[in-house]
Amino acid sequence: MNTNTENNTLIKVAHSPDSDDAFMFYALANDKIDTQGYQFEHTLSDIETLNQKALEGIYEVSAISFHAFPKISDRYMLLSSGTSMGDGYGPMLVAKENYSLDEIPQKTIAIPGLMTSAYLTLQMYQPNLKTKVIPFNKILAAIESGEVDMGLIIHEGQLTYAAEGFHKILDLGVWWQEKTGGLPLPLGGNVIRRDLGLEHCQRVSKIIKEGIVYSLEHRKEALDYALQFARGMETSLADRFVGMYVNELTVDYGERGKKALHCFYDEAITKGLLKEKPPLEFV
């Protein structure tokens, strides 16, 4: 829905090909809201690829891991909507054997990417690890084949691992919540390129937020659209997964979400995993 013919600015938007991101961007991708003349072009890539592309500043708007944000904060600012946080749940370590927590340092662990927040959080928990980078959607298969002992799973694997015969060794979202006294675990967010200028950044931010609200208010139609990105999940499971990562925190960080993100970076700095906290400016 494009009601302003005076503005034809092209905004390249990049996000993951997952049901939660598809749900989040449903309204924008399907012309359901007023885009005020902006032309939005969508690119779908896995999160580690998006992190790499953000280093190059390819897209005006992109989903990124919070682990990657310090490396791109000179070029991008955080949008106030679009965050994914694990509120009492999050990335999990799983295995075919029911290993103890003490055995984690001795095992080879598949991780979905060096710049993922899941990996940074795992390092906060246990800094001395033997890891192997494997695409997120091939991690369970790598455990099954014996290529690795454990895997750090993100996305819908968090809901399907048990049915596929895997044991949960550690839920990092639970660990983080207990460690921080109830805060959600920051995983990813949407960023916007600074060189658009503040006025454009604010207008685009408003449009993206309106799109997320639209999806939440038209849940069935947005979910029907998202199901094509759900990699075979049944509707009820996809709905549950979307609800985990698209919710009131996604509409706006709020004080709780912002506090969680500050805490996330402070902990990474304390553990020597990051040198300094990036500027946390929310457009």
C-alpha positions in Angstrom: 0.0 0.0 0.0 1.8 3.0 -1.3 -0.1 6.3 -0.9 2.8 8.8 -1.2 4.0 9.2 -4.8 6.6 11.9 -3.9 8.9 9.5 -2.1 10.4 6.6 -4.2 13.3 5.7 -1.9 14.3 2.1 -2.2 14.9 0.3 1.1 16.5 -3.1 0.8 15.4 -5.2 3.8 17.2 -8.4 4.7 15.9 -11.0 7.1 16.1 -14.8 7.7 13.9 -17.3 5.8 12.3 -18.5 9.1 8.7 -18.5 10.1 9.2 -15.9 12.9 10.8 -13.4 10.5 8.3 -14.2 7.8 5.5 -13.5 10.3 7.1 -10.3 11.4 7.5 -8.9 7.8 4.2 -10.3 6.4 2.5 -7.0 6.2 5.5 -5.2 4.6 6.1 -8.0 2.1 2.4 -8.2 1.1 1.4 -4.6 0.8 -0.8 -4.5 3.8 0.2 -1.2 5.3 1.0 2.3 4.0 4.7 2.5 3.1 4.6 6.2 2.5 6.1 5.9 -0.9 9.1 3.8 0.2 9.8 0.8 -2.0 10.8 -2.2 0.1 12.8 -5.0 -1.5 13.2 -8.1 0.5 16.2 -10.5 0.6 16.1 -13.7 2.6 19.4 -15.2 4.0 20.4 -17.2 7.1 21.5 -15.1 10.0 25.2 -15.7 9.7 25.1 -14.5 6.1 23.2 -11.4 7.2 25.8 -10.7 9.8 28.5 -10.9 7.2 26.6 -8.7 4.7 26.0 -6.1 7.5 29.8 -5.7 7.8 29.7 -4.5 4.2 26.6 -2.3 4.7 24.8 -4.0 1.8 21.2 -3.5 3.0 19.5 -0.4 4.4 17.6 -2.5 6.9 18.7 -5.9 8.2 18.1 -8.5 10.8 21.4 -9.2 12.7 22.7 -11.1 15.7 23.4 -8.9 18.7 26.9 -10.6 18.8 27.6 -9.0 15.4 26.2 -5.5 16.3 29.4 -4.1 17.9 31.2 -4.7 14.6 28.6 -2.7 12.6 27.4 -0.1 15.0 29.5 2.6 13.3 27.3 2.0 10.2 23.9 1.0 11.7 21.6 1.9 14.5 19.1 -0.4 16.2 15.5 -0.1 15.3 13.2 0.0 18.3 11.1 -2.9 17.0 12.0 -6.2 15.5 14.0 -7.8 18.3 14.0 -11.5 19.1 14.6 -12.4 22.7 14.3 -15.7 24.5 12.1 -15.1 27.5 12.8 -18.1 29.7 13.9 -20.2 26.7 16.5 -19.9 24.0 19.3 -21.6 22.1 19.9 -25.1 23.4 22.7 -27.6 23.6 21.4 -31.0 22.5 23.0 -34.4 22.0 22.1 -38.1 21.3 23.6 -39.0 24.7 22.4 -37.5 27.9 25.7 -35.9 28.8 26.2 -33.9 32.0 27.0 -30.2 32.1 30.5 -31.1 33.3 31.2 -33.0 30.1 30.5 -29.9 27.8 34.2 -28.8 27.6 35.3 -32.2 26.5 32.9 -32.5 23.6 32.9 -31.2 20.1 30.0 -28.8 19.6 28.3 -27.7 16.3 27.6 -24.0 16.4 25.5 -22.1 13.8 28.0 -19.3 13.3 30.8 -17.5 15.0 28.9 -14.2 15.1 25.6 -15.6 16.4 24.3 -14.5 19.8 23.7 -18.2 20.6 27.5 -18.8 20.3 28.4 -15.7 22.4 25.9 -16.8 25.1 27.4 -20.3 25.1 30.9 -18.8 25.6 29.6 -16.7 28.5 28.4 -20.0 30.1 31.6 -22.0 29.2 34.5 -20.2 27.6 36.7 -23.2 26.8 35.0 -25.1 24.0 35.8 -27.2 21.0 33.5 -26.1 18.2 32.7 -26.6 14.6 30.7 -24.2 12.5 27.8 -26.0 10.7 24.7 -24.4 9.0 21.9 -24.2 11.6 19.6 -26.5 9.7 22.2 -29.3 9.4 23.3 -29.4 13.1 21.0 -32.2 14.2 22.1 -34.3 11.2 25.8 -33.6 12.2 25.1 -34.9 15.7 23.2 -37.9 14.3 26.1 -38.9 12.0 28.7 -38.6 14.8 30.5 -35.6 13.1 30.0 -33.7 16.4 29.0 -34.7 20.0 26.6 -31.9 20.7 24.9 -29.1 18.8 23.8 -25.6 19.6 20.4 -25.3 18.1 18.4 -22.2 17.2 15.1 -21.7 15.4 12.4 -24.3 15.4 14.8 -27.1 16.4 14.2 -25.9 19.9 10.7 -27.4 19.6 11.4 -30.5 17.6 14.6 -31.9 19.0 12.9 -34.3 21.5 10.6 -35.8 18.9 13.8 -36.4 16.8 15.4 -38.4 19.6 17.8 -35.8 21.1 18.4 -34.9 24.7 18.5 -31.4 26.0 21.8 -30.8 27.8 21.4 -27.0 28.5 18.8 -24.3 27.6 20.8 -21.0 27.5 17.6 -18.9 27.8 16.8 -20.6 31.2 20.4 -20.2 32.3 20.4 -16.5 31.4 17.1 -15.8 33.1 18.3 -17.4 36.3 21.6 -15.5 36.1 20.1 -12.1 35.5 17.1 -12.4 37.8 14.4 -12.8 35.2 15.7 -10.9 32.1 15.1 -12.2 28.6 18.1 -13.4 26.5 18.8 -10.9 23.6 19.4 -12.8 20.4 18.8 -10.6 17.4 17.4 -7.3 16.2 16.7 -5.1 13.2 19.2 -2.4 12.3 19.0 0.6 9.9 21.9 2.3 8.1 22.9 5.6 9.5 23.6 7.2 6.1 19.8 7.3 5.3 19.6 10.3 7.7 17.6 10.5 10.9 14.3 11.5 9.3 14.3 8.6 6.9 15.4 6.2 9.7 12.5 7.4 11.9 9.9 7.0 9.1 11.1 3.6 8.1 11.2 2.5 11.7 7.6 3.6 12.1 6.5 1.6 9.0 8.3 -1.6 10.2 6.7 -1.3 13.6 3.3 -0.8 12.1 3.9 -4.0 10.0 4.7 -6.1 13.1 1.6 -4.8 14.9 -0.5 -5.6 11.9 0.8 -9.2 11.9 0.1 -9.6 15.5 -3.4 -8.2 15.1 -4.1 -10.4 12.0 -2.4 -13.5 13.4 -4.1 -16.1 11.3 -3.4 -14.6 7.9 0.2 -13.7 8.9 0.7 -17.3 10.2 -0.7 -18.8 7.0 1.9 -16.8 5.1 4.7 -17.8 7.6 3.9 -21.5 7.3 5.6 -21.6 3.9 8.8 -20.8 5.7 8.3 -23.2 8.6 10.2 -26.2 7.1 7.4 -28.7 7.5 6.3 -27.8 11.0 2.6 -28.3 11.7 0.5 -25.2 12.2 0.2 -25.4 16.0 4.0 -25.9 16.4 4.7 -23.0 14.0 2.3 -20.8 15.9 4.0 -21.6 19.1 7.4 -20.9 17.6 6.3 -17.6 16.2 4.8 -16.6 19.6 8.2 -17.3 21.2 10.0 -14.8 19.1 7.4 -12.3 17.9 5.6 -10.7 20.8 5.4 -7.5 22.8 9.2 -7.3 23.1 9.3 -7.4 19.3 6.9 -4.5 18.9 9.2 -2.4 21.3 12.1 -3.3 23.5 10.6 -1.4 26.5 12.7 -0.9 29.6 13.0 -4.6 30.2 14.3 -5.4 26.8 16.8 -2.5 26.8 18.0 -3.5 30.3 18.5 -7.1 29.0 20.6 -5.9 26.0 22.8 -3.7 28.2 23.3 -6.7 30.6 24.1 -9.0 27.6 27.0 -6.7 26.5 28.2 -6.0 30.0 28.5 -9.8 30.7 30.3 -10.4 27.4 32.8 -7.6 28.3 33.2 -9.0 31.8 34.1 -12.4 30.4 36.6 -10.9 27.9 34.5 -11.8 24.9 33.9 -8.2 23.7 36.1 -5.2 24.1 33.5 -2.5 24.5 29.8 -1.9 24.5 28.4 -0.6 21.2 26.2 2.6 21.3 22.7 1.5 22.0 20.6 4.1 20.2 17.1 2.9 19.4 15.4 4.6 16.3 
